Amino acid sequence: MSECSIYQQQAEWNEATAQAAKKGFPDWAVIMCFYAALHWVNYHACLSGKIEELKVNESVSGRTLTQHDLKKRYVQKIAREDKQAVEAKYKSPKNNQFKEGRQRAKELEDAYKLLYSASMRARYLDGLSITAKEHYSGKDIDEYFHYLIVIKERFSHL
């Protein structure tokens, strides 16, 4: 098994766990969607030879960045590169592919942020006055699976 494939395998297992938890444990389904997304990001970085970018060793203004900070930055960087590639290829903002490509780049960044936030809410009850299970039972959690698909489609290959 290659070094990178462990991230792929973990992402797939986390996604399967999210699917299994979907009905009875929606809070855990949301958490596992985020962890699957996180490992797709790791997988892509590993395949790209950039896994070191996701290791904690960087300090900004005396503050050490967390692994979550580094992953978020990596997703932002990839989204920015995707947007620039689309703009360079299609040139005109009136071109449908130009608009769609820019929208995909924004959706990629948003999907990771939203999964992260939902996971924090589920794990730490951020902003909740009820349990995470109660909170997510009243929601259509398919949107979180959609965010995972957005991440997976972009980060599961080069």
C-alpha positions as CSV (number, residue, x, y, z in Angstrom):
1,M,0.0,0.0,0.0
2,S,1.4,3.4,-1.0
3,E,1.8,6.1,1.6
4,C,-1.0,8.1,-0.1
5,S,-3.5,5.3,-0.3
6,I,-3.9,5.3,3.5
7,Y,-5.6,8.7,3.2
8,Q,-7.9,7.4,0.4
9,Q,-8.8,4.3,2.4
10,Q,-9.5,6.3,5.5
11,A,-11.7,8.8,3.5
12,E,-13.7,5.9,2.0
13,W,-14.2,4.3,5.5
14,N,-15.2,7.6,7.0
15,E,-17.7,8.1,4.2
16,A,-19.1,4.6,4.7
17,T,-19.4,5.3,8.4
18,A,-21.2,8.5,7.6
19,Q,-23.7,6.7,5.4
20,A,-24.3,4.0,8.1
21,A,-24.9,6.7,10.8
22,K,-27.2,8.8,8.6
23,K,-30.5,7.6,9.9
24,G,-29.9,6.9,13.6
25,F,-27.0,9.2,14.4
26,P,-27.1,12.2,12.1
27,D,-24.7,14.2,14.2
28,W,-22.0,11.5,13.7
29,A,-22.8,11.3,10.0
30,V,-22.0,15.0,9.8
31,I,-18.8,14.6,11.7
32,M,-17.7,11.6,9.6
33,C,-18.5,13.6,6.4
34,F,-16.0,16.2,7.6
35,Y,-13.4,13.6,8.5
36,A,-13.8,12.0,5.1
37,A,-13.3,15.4,3.4
38,L,-10.2,16.0,5.6
39,H,-8.6,12.8,4.4
40,W,-9.5,13.5,0.7
41,V,-7.5,16.8,1.2
42,N,-4.6,14.8,2.7
43,Y,-4.8,12.3,-0.2
44,H,-4.6,15.1,-2.8
45,A,-1.7,16.8,-1.0
46,C,0.2,13.5,-0.7
47,L,-0.3,12.7,-4.4
48,S,0.8,16.3,-5.3
49,G,3.9,15.9,-3.1
50,K,2.6,18.7,-0.8
51,I,1.8,16.7,2.3
52,E,4.4,18.7,4.2
53,E,2.2,21.8,3.8
54,L,-0.3,20.1,6.1
55,K,2.1,19.4,8.9
56,V,2.2,21.7,11.9
57,N,5.5,23.5,11.8
58,E,4.6,27.0,10.7
59,S,4.3,30.0,12.9
60,V,2.5,33.2,12.0
61,S,2.7,36.2,14.4
62,G,4.0,33.9,17.1
63,R,1.0,31.6,16.7
64,T,1.4,28.0,15.5
65,L,-1.1,27.1,12.9
66,T,-3.2,24.0,13.6
67,Q,-3.7,21.1,11.2
68,H,-7.2,22.4,10.6
69,D,-5.8,25.9,9.7
70,L,-3.3,24.3,7.3
71,K,-5.9,22.2,5.6
72,K,-8.2,25.1,5.2
73,R,-5.4,27.1,3.7
74,Y,-4.6,24.2,1.3
75,V,-8.2,24.0,0.1
76,Q,-8.2,27.8,-0.4
77,K,-5.0,27.6,-2.4
78,I,-6.4,24.8,-4.6
79,A,-9.7,26.7,-5.1
80,R,-7.7,29.9,-6.0
81,E,-5.5,27.9,-8.5
82,D,-8.6,26.4,-10.1
83,K,-10.2,29.8,-10.4
84,Q,-7.1,31.2,-12.0
85,A,-6.8,28.3,-14.4
86,V,-10.4,28.8,-15.6
87,E,-10.0,32.5,-16.0
88,A,-6.8,32.0,-18.0
89,K,-8.5,29.3,-20.2
90,Y,-11.8,31.0,-20.9
91,K,-10.8,34.7,-20.6
92,S,-14.3,36.2,-20.8
93,P,-16.6,36.5,-17.8
94,K,-19.5,36.2,-20.3
95,N,-18.4,32.6,-21.2
96,N,-20.5,30.0,-19.4
97,Q,-17.5,27.7,-18.6
98,F,-15.8,30.8,-17.1
99,K,-18.7,31.3,-14.8
100,E,-19.2,27.6,-14.0
101,G,-15.5,27.2,-13.2
102,R,-15.4,30.1,-10.9
103,Q,-18.5,28.9,-9.2
104,R,-17.0,25.4,-8.7
105,A,-13.9,27.0,-7.1
106,K,-16.1,29.0,-4.7
107,E,-18.2,25.9,-3.9
108,L,-15.1,23.9,-3.2
109,E,-13.9,26.4,-0.6
110,D,-17.4,26.8,0.9
111,A,-18.0,23.1,1.1
112,Y,-14.9,22.5,3.3
113,K,-15.7,25.5,5.5
114,L,-19.3,24.4,6.0
115,L,-18.3,20.8,6.8
116,Y,-15.7,22.0,9.3
117,S,-18.3,24.3,11.0
118,A,-20.9,21.6,11.1
119,S,-18.5,19.2,12.6
120,M,-17.4,21.7,15.3
121,R,-21.1,22.3,16.1
122,A,-21.7,18.5,16.3
123,R,-18.6,17.8,18.4
124,Y,-18.6,20.8,20.7
125,L,-22.2,22.0,20.6
126,D,-21.1,25.3,19.3
127,G,-24.1,27.6,19.3
128,L,-26.5,24.9,20.3
129,S,-28.9,24.7,23.3
130,I,-29.9,21.1,22.4
131,T,-27.9,18.0,21.7
132,A,-26.2,17.7,18.4
133,K,-28.3,14.6,17.7
134,E,-31.5,16.6,18.2
135,H,-30.1,19.5,16.1
136,Y,-29.2,17.4,13.1
137,S,-32.2,15.1,13.4
138,G,-34.3,18.1,12.4
139,K,-32.2,18.9,9.4
140,D,-31.8,17.5,5.9
141,I,-28.2,16.2,6.3
142,D,-28.0,15.3,2.6
143,E,-26.5,18.8,2.2
144,Y,-23.4,17.7,4.1
145,F,-23.1,14.6,1.9
146,H,-23.2,17.0,-1.0
147,Y,-20.4,19.0,0.4
148,L,-18.4,15.8,0.8
149,I,-19.0,15.0,-2.8
150,V,-17.7,18.4,-3.9
151,I,-14.5,17.8,-1.9
152,K,-14.2,14.2,-3.0
153,E,-14.6,15.0,-6.7
154,R,-11.9,17.6,-6.6
155,F,-9.4,16.0,-4.2
156,S,-9.7,12.3,-5.0
157,H,-7.3,12.6,-8.0
158,L,-4.8,15.0,-9.5
